[in-house]
Amino acid sequence: MDTGTILGFIFGYVAAVAGVFLLYLPDIVLFVALLIAGGVLQLLLLPFIFLVRRLRRRPQLDTDASWLLDRSNR
């Protein structure tokens, strides 16, 4: 194999990698755009998530009955 053949193979591999990259470029761009849109949506919904968590939190009832057994109250 001479230098021209090796350079031809190298150029062919680089061209194949570039072609595959260009073939999948729309999918990569769509994936990145969906990730960004999901992050922006999460940031926009964050105040509502805090509000729902605050409204669903139940008040803690005082279930400590140790005062019933305390003799100092009698």
WOKAVEN-V607589 format. One record per residue. SS is DSSP state (~ for helix, > for strand, _ for the rest). OMEGA is omega in radians with two decimals (* if undefined). D_FIRST is the distance of its C-alpha to the first C-alpha in Angstrom with 2 decimals. Layout:
((SS/OMEGA/D_FIRST) (SS/OMEGA/D_FIRST))
//
This chain:
((_/3.11/0.00) (_/-3.08/3.71) (~/-3.14/6.81) (~/3.12/8.07) (~/3.13/6.12) (~/3.10/7.01) (~/3.08/10.29) (~/3.07/10.84) (~/3.13/10.75) (~/3.12/13.00) (~/3.12/15.19) (~/3.10/15.49) (~/3.12/16.66) (~/3.12/19.01) (~/3.11/20.30) (~/3.11/20.97) (~/3.12/22.83) (~/3.12/24.76) (~/3.11/25.65) (~/3.09/26.95) (~/3.13/28.86) (~/3.12/30.42) (~/-3.10/31.22) (~/-3.13/33.17) (~/3.10/34.57) (~/3.10/37.95) (~/3.13/38.39) (~/3.12/37.69) (~/3.12/40.12) (~/3.12/42.71) (~/3.12/42.46) (~/3.13/42.96) (~/3.10/45.81) (~/3.07/47.50) (~/3.13/47.29) (~/3.13/48.88) (~/3.09/51.52) (~/3.10/52.38) (~/3.11/52.84) (~/3.11/55.03) (~/3.09/57.06) (~/3.13/57.63) (~/3.13/58.82) (~/-3.10/61.18) (~/-3.08/62.62) (~/3.10/63.05) (~/3.13/66.71) (~/3.09/67.63) (~/3.10/66.09) (~/3.13/68.23) (~/3.14/71.27) (~/3.11/70.83) (~/3.13/70.39) (~/-3.13/73.52) (~/-3.12/75.53) (~/-3.13/74.47) (_/-3.14/75.33) (_/3.11/78.59) (_/3.14/81.17) (_/3.12/81.49) (_/3.12/84.88) (_/-3.11/86.88) (_/3.14/86.95) (_/-3.11/88.11) (_/-3.10/91.40) (~/3.14/92.01) (~/3.12/95.09) (~/-3.09/96.84) (~/-3.10/96.85) (_/-3.10/97.73) (~/-3.11/101.33) (~/-3.14/101.73) (~/-3.06/102.19) (_/*/105.36))
//
